[in-house]
């Protein structure tokens, strides 16, 4: 019974954190993808590299950097803000950590989705008197829609499996910050192989559903 409670709790925290991280990262990731797909500017290669950096940085390095930023004496810490931002060792910390590691996947996938849209269709919309915002909302987004949804699904999936940055920023607190990834580690540390396999099985099911969704969204409409 106690294990069932732990499983349900970890699953609930995982879904809550992953969903919140996806919502948090969505506006910036989609905007970044659009800028990289449609704009040329000095230093673009630098920005592209910066966006991709979390893909290759150790998650523990990202967690430490977030700890430095949100720590008591950090730039966004209690000493400088005058109040506790409530990030460290809370579920919000897990959300921030997951958003950081999910951002590159969402931004790069969104860029690919925007690049598929023929710029001539956007120019045609503007020639018909549509404002840039109307063209974006009524031409660009509908045509890139499936790819954008796939980008957000990838972000959600990456947030589901986040471990390294989360354990540093949010800790491993059962019922509060313990996600499935952290619970698996916990069970391994306790030597409970059956429990670890159960958590791994649940994680595999979630991962399969996410990747199945991404693959479906990535197919042409007629093939989907």
Buried (B, 14 or more C-beta within 10 A) or exposed (E): EEEEEBBEBBBEBBBBBBBBBBBBBBEEBBEBBBBBBBEEEEEEEEBBEEBBEBEEBEBEEBBBBBBEBBBEEBEEBBEEEEEEBEBBBBBBBBBBBBBBBBBBBBBBBBBBBBBEBEEEEBEEBEEEEBEEEEBBEEBBBEBBEBBBBBBBBBBBBBBBBBBBBBBBBBBBBBEBBBBBBBBBBBBBEEEBEEBBEBBBEBBEEBEEEBEEBBEBBBEEEEEE
